[in-house]
Amino acid sequence: MIPLSILDLAPVTVGSTPARTFQHALDLARAGERLGYRRYWLAEHHNMPGIASAATAVLVGHVAGGTSTIRVGAGGIMLPNHSPLQAAEAFGTLGTLFPNRIDLGLGRAPGTDQAAAQALRRYYAGAEEFPADVVELLRYFEPAVPGQAVQAVPGAGVAIEAWILGSSLFGARLAAALGLPYAFASHFAPDALDQALAVYHREFTPSARLAQPHVMLALNVVVADTDEEAARLFTTQQQAFTNLRRGRPGLVPPPLDSGAAINDYCTPVEKHMIDSALACRAVGAPATVKAAMQAFVDRHRPDELILTANIFDHAARVRSFELAMDAWTA
């Protein structure tokens, strides 16, 4: 049975606040730890009112400090927004505070819109610098040597589990070349999934960090007592995705009255778009979800799954992760 993990977008729901979101994040991570989830990851996004994980490393520390065994990390840090040294110092600090529990997923997208990317000052349109930045960052975690001009303090010699994130062949090739584990964003960008996995496995070169290919795939999973209730809860994610595509990101909306109501919320073109983007999903009662998860695993053969669930009600969200783990391990 392959392990499950949690990807949290730190949702700020209609009527709530970031402060409440941070309380919910820690509560979800503690629930995940209790239920047997391997990792709890937060994603870096900027200028999005419904996502409160912009200062990702800070929130990783908040969650790691309130848990004891679950691995906590970034899925990911969008490296073009940061200097490699600053990222190494931040995660070197986290790895020192919470030994052998910190993951660092690295992505090359800005995690935001063009205006915010410009406000962040560092993002560039091309990806040509990203591989060199990853190599520089990882070097800071190696033991310092005499005469080394620049060190990450703390950072040198700190054990951090580094991943390459991606949704295209670029990340797959980089992860393979560097001998790093690869996490694919199949929860919102599944189009290149099969090809990226084939490239990663074919081109993988063993490294000091990883002897053989290791893949984690992201999956939208919403579980409730019935298929109908789960479909209703999933309309929150469908609305949020539609709003983002319309250029109107906002707070995470409450679910519609039924799963079918999303057809009135969206145009047919929009519905086709969100169905394609969110195609990697398991939504329903426990038995329905287990079958869908198993079919996904049988087709793509990942080493791990990381589940995400953008559910409006916090209690229902925690319950969904509980039901998902129960179904998967039954």
C-alpha positions, 0 to 999 in steps of 0.5 A: 500500500503506497503512502498518502500525504496531504497538500494544503493550499491554506484556504481562506473561506468566505466569512473567515480570516487568515488567522483562522486558516492557520489554526485550521492548517495546524489542526489538519496536520495534527489529524493527518499525523494521527491518521498516518499520512506521511507528509503535510505540504504547503504551496507558495502562492501570492496575491490570491485572497483565498490562499494564505500560504504566501510566506510558506517557510513561516507556515511550515515552521508553524505546523512543524512546531505543532506536530511531532512525527509527520514530515512537513514541507513546501510543495513548493517553494517557487525558486525564481521568487527567492535567491538560492541562499535565502531559501537554503537559510530558511530551510536550513533553519527549519531543518535544524529546528525539526531534524529529519522532518522537513521537505523542500519541493522546488518549482519554477513557476511564479505562483502568482499573476504577472503584476505580483511577479513584478512586485516580487522583483525576482521572477523572470519569464524564462526558465533557463536559470532554474536548474543552476539555481537548484544546483546552487541551493542544494550545494548549500546543504552540503558540509562546508569546506575550508575556504568556502566563500558563502555558507548557509548558516544554518544549512550546511550539513542539514538533512533536507529532503529536496524534490523537483515539482513540475507539470511538464517535461522540463521538471521531469528531465531536471529531476531525472538529471539531478537524481531527485524525487519528482512530484507532478501537479496532476491535481490541476495540470494533468495533460503531460502526466504520462509523458513526464513520468516516462521521461523521468523514469527513462532519463533518471540518473542516481545521485547521492540523494536518491538511488532510483526514481521516486514519484509522487502524484497529486490527486483531488480527493473529496470523500463524504458519506454519499456520492451526492454529498461529496459531489456537492462539496467538490463544487467549492473547488470547481467554483474556485477554479472557474473564478481563477480562470475568469481572472477573479480569484477570491475567497474560497466559496461555499459549495452549491446546493448540489453537484449538478448545480455546477452546470448552471454556474459554468458555461459549457466551455468552462465546465469542459475546462475545469473537468479537464484540469481537475480530471485527476480526482476521486470524489464520492463515498468511501468505496467510490473513492477507493476504487478511483484511487486504485485505478489511478495508482494502477494506471500511473504506478506512483511511489506516493500519492499526495491528496488535496481537498479544497472543501469549504467547511473545515470539519468536513475537510478533516473528515474527508481526509479521515475517510480517504485514509480509512478507505485506502487502508481498509 
